[in-house]
Amino acid sequence: MLKHIKCSRFFVIIHIIIFIFVIYNFCPSDANKNVVDVGVVLDTNSNMSSMVDLSTRMAVSDFYADPNYITRLNLHTKNARTLLDANFAVASNSDVERETSTESKSLKVVPIGVVLDQNSPLDLMVDLCMKMAVSDIYEAHPNYTTRLQLHTKNAETVLDANFAAVDLLKHEQVHGIIRPQTSTEETFFAELGQKSHVPIISFNARTSSLPSTYSVRTTPDDSVQARALAAIFRALEWPEIAVLYEETSSGYQFISHLNKAFQEVDIGLAYMVPIQTSAEDSDISKELNKLSRKQTRVFLVHMNPSLGFRLFTLAKSAGVMSEEYAWIVTNSLSIFLNSIDSAVRDSMEGVVGVRPYVLNSKALQSFKERLRRNMTMSNATTTSPITELNVYGLWAYDAVTALAIALEKIVPFNSTSLGPRFLNELLTTKFRGLTGDFEFFNGKMKPLAFEIFNMIGTGEKTVGFWTPERGITRDLTSSAGEKTYATSAKELKTITWPGDSVTRPKGWAIPTTGNLRVGVPWKFGFTEFANVIIDEKTRRTNATGFSIDIFLAALEVLPFPTKYQFIHYNDTHNVDWSYDDMLRGIPEDYDMVVGDVTVWAPRAAHVDFSLPYSESGVILVVKNMKPFDMWIFVKPLKWNLWLAIVVACVLMGVVLRILENRVTSNDAGSIIENKERHRAIYWSPVTILAFPERNMVSNNWSFFVLVLWLFMAFILMQSYTANLSAILTVDQLNFSFSDSYYVGCQEGSFMKEFLINQLHISPSRLRSYNSSEEYHKAMLNGSENGGIDAIFDEIPYMKLFLNKYDSQYKMAGPTYRTGGFGFAFPVGSPLVAHFSKAILDVTQGPNMTAIEQKNFGPGYSSQDPLSSRISQQRSSLTLYDFAGLFLIIGSVTLFSLFCSETAIGRKLTDKTTNFIHILFHFKSSRVMSMEVDGDTNEPVANDDDDDVSDVSVRDGTDISTRVIEAGPENGEIIDNVTDDNQ
C-alpha cells in the first residue's frame, strides 16, 4: 500500500512538470529566451527523493522528444537535508538562474537519432542508460553550451530499422544515429552513414566486415576476444576444440576471427556446428548426440542468449555436461548471465566464460543504484520486462557521454558541415567511463582486459584475466612495469569443471560407443601387412599382419587403456577398391584406419597421419638381365686396345732382340746357349710378366726398356681388373627406362596417380596387380604377351617380392620419396600425438625385429632398406663366365701337345722352324757381312799383342758363329769368308 502511494506521488509530480511545460510554451515570452532554468530542491540521501529526481529528469528527456517545442527546461538540483538547507538552496538557485540566463540564450541543441526495439528487454535497458547519460553529463557540466537531444524510433524488424534511419535523417535532421544493430543491418547503416556524412554509432555490432569511415563501434572487436580465447586454450593445452555457433553472418565472421587466432597458436577446430536461430529442441539435441560420439570433449559456444541457454539445458539432458567435458562461452552469452533463471544456471555448472572486464568503481555502483530505481518505475509503466544491467548498457552510457563531450569540443559549428568534424572529434575523445578508459585506436575501440570466470553454484568465480599486453594473469594489480606475456594455466585459479571435477579435462576421449572403431582393408595380396579374418559364426572381424601387430604393440604403450573394434573395408570384395575411398570414411565410419596406408600429401587434406612405422620410398624393379657371356673376359678392353697390346709386345721383342744382339758369351761352349737366349728375347715382354725372377736381358739399355714396359703392363693389368670388376658388379645397376615399357603397380594404392602426375607415365602404359604372384607372372609374360616390363611400388612390398624371386629381378633407378606406412585419423584428432609417440617406442624397441620376422620370415630386417638392391644370384663367378678364356688356353695346350708328341706335328714344326731360321738368318747374314767389311777397312792402331789377340778372338767368334748358324747349305760362302780372314 505504501509503495502504491509513493508511486502515485511520482506520477503527480511528473504531471505537474508537464503542465508547467505546456503553459509556458503557450504563454508569451521573450523571443530570445528559449531555455528556462528550474530549480529542484531534494534530499539526495533519501530513496524517495532520488526516485523523484530520476523521474523529473526522465520527464524532461521524454517530453522534448517532440522537436516542435521552442523552449527547454534546464533543471538545477540542490541537496537539502533540513528546512534551513532548503531555504538556502532556493536562494542559490535564484542566483544560478540569473547567472546562467544569459548563457542559456546561446545553447546549441543537436538532435541524435536512436533506433531501438521498444519491445526488447535489452533495448529498453539500453534506452534508460542513454537517457541517464544525457542527464548525468549535463548535470556534471552545466556550463556546456551544447545539448544532445535523443530522438528515438521504434523498429522491431530489419526493415523497420532501415526506414527509421531514413526518417530520422530526412525529417528530424539528426547529426548522428545510435543503433545496437545486428550484422544484417550493418551494410545498410554503413552505406547510409557514408553517403549522408553522419556518424553511425553502435555498441552492439560485435563484428564489422565493411570498411566504412562513418561507422563507429564503441565495443571491443571480436578479433581481440578470439585472441583471448586462443591464449586460454593454449594455456590449458587443448590441441583442438569444437565450436557451436549461431548460423548468422555475425557467427560466420566470428568463426573467421577465431580460426585465424587459433592457427597462430596451432590449435585446431575439429568440428564447427552451426545452429539456426529458429532451431527446434530436437534439432539441437541431434547435434549434441553427434558430438557425444566424437573424440573432442572441449566445446566453445557463441550464440545469442535465448538460443544459448536453451542449448545448455539440452546439453545436460544429453549427458555432455559431465566429467571429462569442458564448455567455454563467449561474451555473447556471458554478459547475460545475471538474467538467467536457476534451472539454466544449474545446467551450466562448471562452465568457463570470458567477458569484458569492468572495474566495480564507486561511479558504477552509484549508477547501478540509480538505474535500479529507474527500472522499478519503468517496469511499472511498461508491459515488457527490462533486462538487468549488463555491459551493453554501460557501453551505451559511455557512447552517449562520448558524443556529448565530442560535440562540446567543436563549438562553434555549422550544422551543414557538422558530420565530418563531429566524427573526427569523437574518434579522438578520451575519458574515464563506466567501463574503464574510453579511447579509440586506429579507428577501433582500444582493447581492454577480459575477465575469465567459472560458474559455480548460484554465482561466478573470477579465475583470472587476459590483457593484450600481459596475456593470462591472476589479477590486474601486478607491477605496471611487468611486460612478460604469460601463457601458462598456472596463472589461473582453481577451476571447477563439469561433474564437480577439479582435474583439467584432457580435451578428448574415446567415443561413448565404448570401442575405438579401427578400419582395416580387405586385401587380395600382400597379406603379410594386413589380413582380414571374419568369424563365420559371430561375423566378428579379426585382423593379422605386420601393420596390425604394430597397432597392437602401440596400444600397450599408450598412457591410457583403449578398447577397439576392427571394421573391415571392401567387404564386397570389389576389385576396384582404393585406400583413398577407405580414408574418406573417417570419421563417419572409422575413428582411425590401420593397415599399409601410405602417408601421402594429397591425403593429408582430409585426414591426419601418425609417424610412419615402415621404410619409405618408391622404387623400380626390373628383370635381372646381366650382360654375362663366355667372352666376358674380353669386354673390359676394346678391340683396338687389344690390338695395340699385341703389336706393342711384338715390337718390344724386336727392340730387345736388337739391343741384346751385341751381348755375347766369351765361352766357346756357350754358342748354343746364346742361340737359345736370343730366341727367348723375342718372348721377354710376355715371359717377364710370368717369371719376373729370371734374368732375361744383359744389356743395360734392354733392362731400361723392359722396366718401362713393365710399368705400362702393370697399369694395363690393373685397369683390366677394375673394368672387369665393374662389369661383374656395378653394371648390374645400369638400367635405361623406355617410354614403350608397360609398368605394373598395385591395385587400390596411390601408385597409379603418383606415376601419372609425378613421373608422367601414360595411363595406357599402366597395369594393376594385387599380389607378388601376379607381378611375377606379368613380368615373365612381358609386355608383348600382355604382361609388363617393370614394376613401380613401395620398398616394403618390393623387398618381399625380391626375397621371393630374387634370382630373376633387381632394383633399378633412384628411390622416390614417400611417407611410408602410417595410421590415419580424423583431422585434428588428439590420438595422433599419442600413437606417434607409441610408434616411436615400438619401432625403436627390442620387439621390432621379432614383429618383422614373424610376418616376413627369418632374416628380414627393415634396418637396411637397400639390402636387396643388388641381386644375390651372381655373388660368385661361374665357369660359363670365363668359358672363352678356357677355350683359348685349352686350344693352345692341345696344339702344343700335337706339335710335340706326334710325328706329323714334329715334322710340321721342323719345317716351320727351318723356314723361320732361313728367313731371319738370311737377313742376319747380310747384316754381319756389312759389319765384317767395316772392321777390315778400319786401321788397327794398337801395338799391344793382347789387343790384337782380342780382336782376332772377337772376329773368330763372330765368324764361327756365322758358320754354325749358316749350316752346310751355304758352305761355299762360308769357306770364302774363312779364306779371306786367314
Buried (B, 14 or more C-beta within 10 A) or exposed (E): EEEEEEBEBBEEBBEEBBEEBEEBEEEEEEEEEBBBBBBBBBBEEEEEBBBBBBBBBBBBBBBBEEBEBEBBBBBBBBBBEEEEBBEEBEEBBEEBBEEBBEEBEEBBEBBBBBBBBBEBBBBBBBBBBBBBBBBBBBEEEEEBEBBBBBBBBBBEEEEBBBBBBEBBBEEBEBBBBBBBBBBEBBEBBBBBBBEBBBBBBBBBBBBBBEEBEBBBBBBBBBBBBBBBBBBBBBBBEBBBBBBBBBBBBBBBBBBBBBBEBBEEEEBBBBBBBBBEEEBEEEEBBEBBBEBBEBBBBBBBBBBBBEBBBBBBBBBBEBEBBBEBBBBBBBBBBBBBBEBBEEEBBBBBBBBBBBBBBBEEEEEBEEBBEBBEBBBBBBEEEBEBEBBBBBBBBBBBBBBBBBBBBBBBBBEEBEEEEBBEBBBEBBBEBEEEBBBBEBBBEEEBBBBBBBBBBBBBEEEBBEBBBBBBEBBBBBEEEEEEEEEEEBEEBEBBEEBBBBBEBEEBBBBBBBBEEEBBBBBBBBBBBBBBBBBBEBEEEEEEBBBBBBBBBBBBBBBEBBEEEBEBBBBBBBEEEEEEBBBBEBBEBBBEEBBBBBBBBBBBEEBEEEBBBBBBBBBBBBBBBBBBEBEBEBEBBBBBBEEEEEEEBEEBBEEBBEBBBEBBBEBBEEEEEEBEEBEEBBEBBBBBBEBBBEEEEEEBBBBEEBBEBBEEBBEBBEEBEEEBEEBBEEBBEEEBEEBEBEEEBBBBBBBBBBBBBBBBEEBEBEEEBBBBBBBBEBBBEBBEEEBEEEBBBBBBBBBBBBBBBBBBBBEBBBBBBEBBEBBBBBBBBBBBBBBBBBBBBBBBBBBEEEBBEEBBEBBBEEEBEBEEBEBBBBBEBBEEEEEEBBBBBEEEEEEEEEEEEBBEEEEEBEEEBEEEEEEEBEEBBEEBBEEBEEEBEEEEEEEEEEEEEEEEEEEEEEBBBBBBBBBEBBEEEBEEBBEEBBEEEE
